[in-house]
């Protein structure tokens, strides 16, 4: 069970990394894309935080 949760947490972090790589690689610098990227980053960070808190309980 704990291993599964750790894997999910790693996957969330990988998604965050991939998102930033795509923005960098394809040069999406318009305001809308950057705003979406920032919002997705906030959501992913919050999910990772919640998963981490679950693991520590």
PyMOL Python script that loads the backbone (N, CA, C, O; Angstrom):
from pymol import cmd

cmd.read_pdbstr("""\
ATOM      1  N   UNK A   1       0.824  -1.198   0.000  1.00  0.00           N
ATOM      2  CA  UNK A   1       0.000   0.000   0.000  1.00  0.00           C
ATOM      3  C   UNK A   1       0.863   1.255   0.000  1.00  0.00           C
ATOM      4  O   UNK A   1       0.627   2.161  -0.799  1.00  0.00           O
ATOM      5  N   UNK A   2       1.845   1.325   0.868  1.00  0.00           N
ATOM      6  CA  UNK A   2       2.722   2.491   0.948  1.00  0.00           C
ATOM      7  C   UNK A   2       3.512   2.634  -0.347  1.00  0.00           C
ATOM      8  O   UNK A   2       3.706   3.746  -0.838  1.00  0.00           O
ATOM      9  N   UNK A   3       3.969   1.508  -0.905  1.00  0.00           N
ATOM     10  CA  UNK A   3       4.722   1.548  -2.157  1.00  0.00           C
ATOM     11  C   UNK A   3       3.869   2.117  -3.280  1.00  0.00           C
ATOM     12  O   UNK A   3       4.364   2.873  -4.115  1.00  0.00           O
ATOM     13  N   UNK A   4       2.597   1.760  -3.305  1.00  0.00           N
ATOM     14  CA  UNK A   4       1.676   2.265  -4.324  1.00  0.00           C
ATOM     15  C   UNK A   4       1.518   3.775  -4.187  1.00  0.00           C
ATOM     16  O   UNK A   4       1.511   4.493  -5.188  1.00  0.00           O
ATOM     17  N   UNK A   5       1.393   4.254  -2.968  1.00  0.00           N
ATOM     18  CA  UNK A   5       1.250   5.690  -2.733  1.00  0.00           C
ATOM     19  C   UNK A   5       2.520   6.438  -3.114  1.00  0.00           C
ATOM     20  O   UNK A   5       2.449   7.536  -3.667  1.00  0.00           O
ATOM     21  N   UNK A   6       3.674   5.858  -2.825  1.00  0.00           N
ATOM     22  CA  UNK A   6       4.934   6.483  -3.222  1.00  0.00           C
ATOM     23  C   UNK A   6       5.040   6.564  -4.739  1.00  0.00           C
ATOM     24  O   UNK A   6       5.521   7.562  -5.275  1.00  0.00           O
ATOM     25  N   UNK A   7       4.601   5.535  -5.424  1.00  0.00           N
ATOM     26  CA  UNK A   7       4.618   5.527  -6.883  1.00  0.00           C
ATOM     27  C   UNK A   7       3.701   6.614  -7.438  1.00  0.00           C
ATOM     28  O   UNK A   7       4.057   7.298  -8.398  1.00  0.00           O
ATOM     29  N   UNK A   8       2.531   6.772  -6.842  1.00  0.00           N
ATOM     30  CA  UNK A   8       1.608   7.831  -7.274  1.00  0.00           C
ATOM     31  C   UNK A   8       2.237   9.204  -7.073  1.00  0.00           C
ATOM     32  O   UNK A   8       2.111  10.077  -7.932  1.00  0.00           O
ATOM     33  N   UNK A   9       2.907   9.396  -5.953  1.00  0.00           N
ATOM     34  CA  UNK A   9       3.565  10.668  -5.675  1.00  0.00           C
ATOM     35  C   UNK A   9       4.664  10.942  -6.696  1.00  0.00           C
ATOM     36  O   UNK A   9       4.805  12.068  -7.174  1.00  0.00           O
ATOM     37  N   UNK A  10       5.438   9.919  -7.028  1.00  0.00           N
ATOM     38  CA  UNK A  10       6.480  10.074  -8.045  1.00  0.00           C
ATOM     39  C   UNK A  10       5.870  10.422  -9.394  1.00  0.00           C
ATOM     40  O   UNK A  10       6.414  11.250 -10.125  1.00  0.00           O
ATOM     41  N   UNK A  11       4.746   9.800  -9.731  1.00  0.00           N
ATOM     42  CA  UNK A  11       4.078  10.089 -10.997  1.00  0.00           C
ATOM     43  C   UNK A  11       3.588  11.532 -11.064  1.00  0.00           C
ATOM     44  O   UNK A  11       3.666  12.170 -12.115  1.00  0.00           O
ATOM     45  N   UNK A  12       3.087  12.043  -9.950  1.00  0.00           N
ATOM     46  CA  UNK A  12       2.649  13.435  -9.897  1.00  0.00           C
ATOM     47  C   UNK A  12       3.835  14.367 -10.158  1.00  0.00           C
ATOM     48  O   UNK A  12       3.717  15.337 -10.907  1.00  0.00           O
ATOM     49  N   UNK A  13       4.960  14.070  -9.547  1.00  0.00           N
ATOM     50  CA  UNK A  13       6.154  14.887  -9.755  1.00  0.00           C
ATOM     51  C   UNK A  13       6.647  14.788 -11.198  1.00  0.00           C
ATOM     52  O   UNK A  13       7.117  15.779 -11.757  1.00  0.00           O
ATOM     53  N   UNK A  14       6.548  13.613 -11.804  1.00  0.00           N
ATOM     54  CA  UNK A  14       6.939  13.450 -13.205  1.00  0.00           C
ATOM     55  C   UNK A  14       6.037  14.262 -14.126  1.00  0.00           C
ATOM     56  O   UNK A  14       6.511  14.838 -15.105  1.00  0.00           O
ATOM     57  N   UNK A  15       4.746  14.313 -13.825  1.00  0.00           N
ATOM     58  CA  UNK A  15       3.824  15.117 -14.633  1.00  0.00           C
ATOM     59  C   UNK A  15       4.205  16.591 -14.572  1.00  0.00           C
ATOM     60  O   UNK A  15       4.175  17.290 -15.584  1.00  0.00           O
ATOM     61  N   UNK A  16       4.556  17.048 -13.403  1.00  0.00           N
ATOM     62  CA  UNK A  16       4.963  18.440 -13.243  1.00  0.00           C
ATOM     63  C   UNK A  16       6.197  18.717 -14.098  1.00  0.00           C
ATOM     64  O   UNK A  16       6.259  19.723 -14.805  1.00  0.00           O
ATOM     65  N   UNK A  17       7.168  17.825 -14.027  1.00  0.00           N
ATOM     66  CA  UNK A  17       8.398  17.989 -14.800  1.00  0.00           C
ATOM     67  C   UNK A  17       8.108  17.993 -16.302  1.00  0.00           C
ATOM     68  O   UNK A  17       8.632  18.836 -17.031  1.00  0.00           O
ATOM     69  N   UNK A  18       7.282  17.064 -16.764  1.00  0.00           N
ATOM     70  CA  UNK A  18       6.942  16.977 -18.188  1.00  0.00           C
ATOM     71  C   UNK A  18       6.237  18.241 -18.662  1.00  0.00           C
ATOM     72  O   UNK A  18       6.500  18.721 -19.764  1.00  0.00           O
ATOM     73  N   UNK A  19       5.358  18.774 -17.850  1.00  0.00           N
ATOM     74  CA  UNK A  19       4.656  20.004 -18.197  1.00  0.00           C
ATOM     75  C   UNK A  19       5.642  21.133 -18.431  1.00  0.00           C
ATOM     76  O   UNK A  19       5.543  21.851 -19.425  1.00  0.00           O
ATOM     77  N   UNK A  20       6.588  21.293 -17.526  1.00  0.00           N
ATOM     78  CA  UNK A  20       7.571  22.364 -17.659  1.00  0.00           C
ATOM     79  C   UNK A  20       8.478  22.139 -18.867  1.00  0.00           C
ATOM     80  O   UNK A  20       8.858  23.097 -19.540  1.00  0.00           O
ATOM     81  N   UNK A  21       8.828  20.889 -19.146  1.00  0.00           N
ATOM     82  CA  UNK A  21       9.661  20.579 -20.313  1.00  0.00           C
ATOM     83  C   UNK A  21       8.935  20.944 -21.604  1.00  0.00           C
ATOM     84  O   UNK A  21       9.540  21.513 -22.512  1.00  0.00           O
ATOM     85  N   UNK A  22       7.655  20.625 -21.695  1.00  0.00           N
ATOM     86  CA  UNK A  22       6.880  20.942 -22.896  1.00  0.00           C
ATOM     87  C   UNK A  22       6.784  22.450 -23.105  1.00  0.00           C
ATOM     88  O   UNK A  22       6.929  22.939 -24.225  1.00  0.00           O
ATOM     89  N   UNK A  23       6.542  23.170 -22.038  1.00  0.00           N
ATOM     90  CA  UNK A  23       6.460  24.632 -22.143  1.00  0.00           C
ATOM     91  C   UNK A  23       7.790  25.186 -22.646  1.00  0.00           C
ATOM     92  O   UNK A  23       7.820  26.052 -23.521  1.00  0.00           O
ATOM     93  N   UNK A  24       8.879  24.684 -22.091  1.00  0.00           N
ATOM     94  CA  UNK A  24      10.217  25.123 -22.495  1.00  0.00           C
ATOM     95  C   UNK A  24      10.522  24.747 -23.943  1.00  0.00           C
ATOM     96  O   UNK A  24      10.924  25.588 -24.747  1.00  0.00           O
ATOM     97  N   UNK A  25      10.325  23.484 -24.256  1.00  0.00           N
ATOM     98  CA  UNK A  25      10.693  22.934 -25.560  1.00  0.00           C
ATOM     99  C   UNK A  25       9.929  23.573 -26.713  1.00  0.00           C
ATOM    100  O   UNK A  25      10.511  23.865 -27.758  1.00  0.00           O
ATOM    101  N   UNK A  26       8.641  23.789 -26.530  1.00  0.00           N
ATOM    102  CA  UNK A  26       7.824  24.304 -27.623  1.00  0.00           C
ATOM    103  C   UNK A  26       7.640  25.814 -27.577  1.00  0.00           C
ATOM    104  O   UNK A  26       6.978  26.388 -28.441  1.00  0.00           O
ATOM    105  N   UNK A  27       8.215  26.448 -26.584  1.00  0.00           N
ATOM    106  CA  UNK A  27       8.213  27.903 -26.515  1.00  0.00           C
ATOM    107  C   UNK A  27       6.850  28.531 -26.283  1.00  0.00           C
ATOM    108  O   UNK A  27       6.590  29.641 -26.747  1.00  0.00           O
ATOM    109  N   UNK A  28       5.987  27.838 -25.575  1.00  0.00           N
ATOM    110  CA  UNK A  28       4.686  28.408 -25.267  1.00  0.00           C
ATOM    111  C   UNK A  28       4.873  29.512 -24.228  1.00  0.00           C
ATOM    112  O   UNK A  28       4.997  29.246 -23.032  1.00  0.00           O
ATOM    113  N   UNK A  29       4.889  30.732 -24.700  1.00  0.00           N
ATOM    114  CA  UNK A  29       5.125  31.841 -23.774  1.00  0.00           C
ATOM    115  C   UNK A  29       3.963  32.834 -23.740  1.00  0.00           C
ATOM    116  O   UNK A  29       4.056  33.876 -23.091  1.00  0.00           O
ATOM    117  N   UNK A  30       2.867  32.514 -24.439  1.00  0.00           N
ATOM    118  CA  UNK A  30       1.734  33.433 -24.389  1.00  0.00           C
ATOM    119  C   UNK A  30       1.124  33.409 -22.986  1.00  0.00           C
ATOM    120  O   UNK A  30       1.289  32.447 -22.237  1.00  0.00           O
ATOM    121  N   UNK A  31       0.428  34.473 -22.656  1.00  0.00           N
ATOM    122  CA  UNK A  31      -0.093  34.644 -21.294  1.00  0.00           C
ATOM    123  C   UNK A  31      -1.053  33.522 -20.883  1.00  0.00           C
ATOM    124  O   UNK A  31      -1.020  33.059 -19.743  1.00  0.00           O
ATOM    125  N   UNK A  32      -1.892  33.095 -21.802  1.00  0.00           N
ATOM    126  CA  UNK A  32      -2.870  32.054 -21.467  1.00  0.00           C
ATOM    127  C   UNK A  32      -2.172  30.736 -21.130  1.00  0.00           C
ATOM    128  O   UNK A  32      -2.514  30.080 -20.146  1.00  0.00           O
ATOM    129  N   UNK A  33      -1.198  30.355 -21.946  1.00  0.00           N
ATOM    130  CA  UNK A  33      -0.487  29.100 -21.703  1.00  0.00           C
ATOM    131  C   UNK A  33       0.284  29.161 -20.396  1.00  0.00           C
ATOM    132  O   UNK A  33       0.273  28.205 -19.620  1.00  0.00           O
ATOM    133  N   UNK A  34       0.951  30.276 -20.150  1.00  0.00           N
ATOM    134  CA  UNK A  34       1.705  30.410 -18.907  1.00  0.00           C
ATOM    135  C   UNK A  34       0.781  30.391 -17.695  1.00  0.00           C
ATOM    136  O   UNK A  34       1.127  29.835 -16.653  1.00  0.00           O
ATOM    137  N   UNK A  35      -0.388  30.995 -17.832  1.00  0.00           N
ATOM    138  CA  UNK A  35      -1.361  30.990 -16.748  1.00  0.00           C
ATOM    139  C   UNK A  35      -1.852  29.568 -16.474  1.00  0.00           C
ATOM    140  O   UNK A  35      -1.966  29.157 -15.319  1.00  0.00           O
ATOM    141  N   UNK A  36      -2.142  28.823 -17.540  1.00  0.00           N
ATOM    142  CA  UNK A  36      -2.569  27.431 -17.379  1.00  0.00           C
ATOM    143  C   UNK A  36      -1.462  26.588 -16.765  1.00  0.00           C
ATOM    144  O   UNK A  36      -1.710  25.747 -15.900  1.00  0.00           O
ATOM    145  N   UNK A  37      -0.245  26.824 -17.222  1.00  0.00           N
ATOM    146  CA  UNK A  37       0.900  26.086 -16.698  1.00  0.00           C
ATOM    147  C   UNK A  37       1.057  26.345 -15.205  1.00  0.00           C
ATOM    148  O   UNK A  37       1.290  25.423 -14.425  1.00  0.00           O
ATOM    149  N   UNK A  38       0.927  27.601 -14.822  1.00  0.00           N
ATOM    150  CA  UNK A  38       1.067  27.964 -13.412  1.00  0.00           C
ATOM    151  C   UNK A  38      -0.044  27.321 -12.577  1.00  0.00           C
ATOM    152  O   UNK A  38       0.208  26.803 -11.489  1.00  0.00           O
ATOM    153  N   UNK A  39      -1.265  27.361 -13.093  1.00  0.00           N
ATOM    154  CA  UNK A  39      -2.394  26.782 -12.361  1.00  0.00           C
ATOM    155  C   UNK A  39      -2.223  25.267 -12.221  1.00  0.00           C
ATOM    156  O   UNK A  39      -2.456  24.709 -11.149  1.00  0.00           O
ATOM    157  N   UNK A  40      -1.813  24.603 -13.314  1.00  0.00           N
ATOM    158  CA  UNK A  40      -1.572  23.162 -13.248  1.00  0.00           C
ATOM    159  C   UNK A  40      -0.464  22.842 -12.252  1.00  0.00           C
ATOM    160  O   UNK A  40      -0.546  21.861 -11.513  1.00  0.00           O
ATOM    161  N   UNK A  41       0.559  23.667 -12.237  1.00  0.00           N
ATOM    162  CA  UNK A  41       1.664  23.462 -11.298  1.00  0.00           C
ATOM    163  C   UNK A  41       1.166  23.560  -9.856  1.00  0.00           C
ATOM    164  O   UNK A  41       1.566  22.769  -9.002  1.00  0.00           O
ATOM    165  N   UNK A  42       0.298  24.529  -9.592  1.00  0.00           N
ATOM    166  CA  UNK A  42      -0.260  24.688  -8.248  1.00  0.00           C
ATOM    167  C   UNK A  42      -1.107  23.474  -7.857  1.00  0.00           C
ATOM    168  O   UNK A  42      -1.030  22.994  -6.726  1.00  0.00           O
ATOM    169  N   UNK A  43      -1.910  22.985  -8.796  1.00  0.00           N
ATOM    170  CA  UNK A  43      -2.759  21.825  -8.525  1.00  0.00           C
ATOM    171  C   UNK A  43      -1.914  20.592  -8.256  1.00  0.00           C
ATOM    172  O   UNK A  43      -2.168  19.851  -7.306  1.00  0.00           O
ATOM    173  N   UNK A  44      -0.906  20.372  -9.097  1.00  0.00           N
ATOM    174  CA  UNK A  44      -0.032  19.211  -8.932  1.00  0.00           C
ATOM    175  C   UNK A  44       0.720  19.286  -7.611  1.00  0.00           C
ATOM    176  O   UNK A  44       0.870  18.277  -6.923  1.00  0.00           O
ATOM    177  N   UNK A  45       1.193  20.479  -7.255  1.00  0.00           N
ATOM    178  CA  UNK A  45       1.909  20.644  -5.991  1.00  0.00           C
ATOM    179  C   UNK A  45       0.984  20.338  -4.809  1.00  0.00           C
ATOM    180  O   UNK A  45       1.404  19.710  -3.837  1.00  0.00           O
ATOM    181  N   UNK A  46      -0.259  20.776  -4.893  1.00  0.00           N
ATOM    182  CA  UNK A  46      -1.212  20.515  -3.815  1.00  0.00           C
ATOM    183  C   UNK A  46      -1.514  19.016  -3.708  1.00  0.00           C
ATOM    184  O   UNK A  46      -1.591  18.473  -2.606  1.00  0.00           O
ATOM    185  N   UNK A  47      -1.683  18.355  -4.850  1.00  0.00           N
ATOM    186  CA  UNK A  47      -1.912  16.903  -4.839  1.00  0.00           C
ATOM    187  C   UNK A  47      -0.727  16.167  -4.229  1.00  0.00           C
ATOM    188  O   UNK A  47      -0.903  15.247  -3.431  1.00  0.00           O
ATOM    189  N   UNK A  48       0.468  16.570  -4.605  1.00  0.00           N
ATOM    190  CA  UNK A  48       1.671  15.938  -4.059  1.00  0.00           C
ATOM    191  C   UNK A  48       1.739  16.144  -2.549  1.00  0.00           C
ATOM    192  O   UNK A  48       2.105  15.232  -1.807  1.00  0.00           O
ATOM    193  N   UNK A  49       1.390  17.334  -2.103  1.00  0.00           N
ATOM    194  CA  UNK A  49       1.405  17.639  -0.670  1.00  0.00           C
ATOM    195  C   UNK A  49       0.407  16.750   0.080  1.00  0.00           C
ATOM    196  O   UNK A  49       0.715  16.212   1.143  1.00  0.00           O
ATOM    197  N   UNK A  50      -0.783  16.608  -0.487  1.00  0.00           N
ATOM    198  CA  UNK A  50      -1.800  15.767   0.147  1.00  0.00           C
ATOM    199  C   UNK A  50      -1.369  14.305   0.187  1.00  0.00           C
ATOM    200  O   UNK A  50      -1.572  13.621   1.191  1.00  0.00           O
ATOM    201  N   UNK A  51      -0.778  13.829  -0.898  1.00  0.00           N
ATOM    202  CA  UNK A  51      -0.291  12.448  -0.928  1.00  0.00           C
ATOM    203  C   UNK A  51       0.805  12.241   0.119  1.00  0.00           C
ATOM    204  O   UNK A  51       0.840  11.215   0.797  1.00  0.00           O
ATOM    205  N   UNK A  52       1.684  13.212   0.241  1.00  0.00           N
ATOM    206  CA  UNK A  52       2.780  13.111   1.211  1.00  0.00           C
ATOM    207  C   UNK A  52       2.226  13.079   2.637  1.00  0.00           C
ATOM    208  O   UNK A  52       2.688  12.303   3.473  1.00  0.00           O
ATOM    209  N   UNK A  53       1.229  13.934   2.907  1.00  0.00           N
ATOM    210  CA  UNK A  53       0.615  13.956   4.233  1.00  0.00           C
ATOM    211  C   UNK A  53      -0.035  12.610   4.559  1.00  0.00           C
ATOM    212  O   UNK A  53       0.038  12.141   5.695  1.00  0.00           O
ATOM    213  N   UNK A  54      -0.670  11.991   3.558  1.00  0.00           N
ATOM    214  CA  UNK A  54      -1.283  10.677   3.767  1.00  0.00           C
ATOM    215  C   UNK A  54      -0.224   9.652   4.153  1.00  0.00           C
ATOM    216  O   UNK A  54      -0.450   8.802   5.015  1.00  0.00           O
ATOM    217  N   UNK A  55       0.932   9.742   3.505  1.00  0.00           N
ATOM    218  CA  UNK A  55       2.007   8.786   3.777  1.00  0.00           C
ATOM    219  C   UNK A  55       2.561   8.935   5.188  1.00  0.00           C
ATOM    220  O   UNK A  55       2.980   7.953   5.802  1.00  0.00           O
ATOM    221  N   UNK A  56       2.564  10.156   5.699  1.00  0.00           N
ATOM    222  CA  UNK A  56       3.143  10.412   7.012  1.00  0.00           C
ATOM    223  C   UNK A  56       2.208  10.026   8.157  1.00  0.00           C
ATOM    224  O   UNK A  56       2.632   9.963   9.310  1.00  0.00           O
ATOM    225  N   UNK A  57       0.946   9.771   7.845  1.00  0.00           N
ATOM    226  CA  UNK A  57      -0.024   9.416   8.894  1.00  0.00           C
ATOM    227  C   UNK A  57       0.149   8.010   9.352  1.00  0.00           C
ATOM    228  O   UNK A  57      -0.584   7.551  10.228  1.00  0.00           O
TER     229      UNK A  57
END
""", "prot")
cmd.dss("prot")
cmd.show_as("cartoon", "prot")
cmd.util.cbc("prot")
cmd.orient("prot")
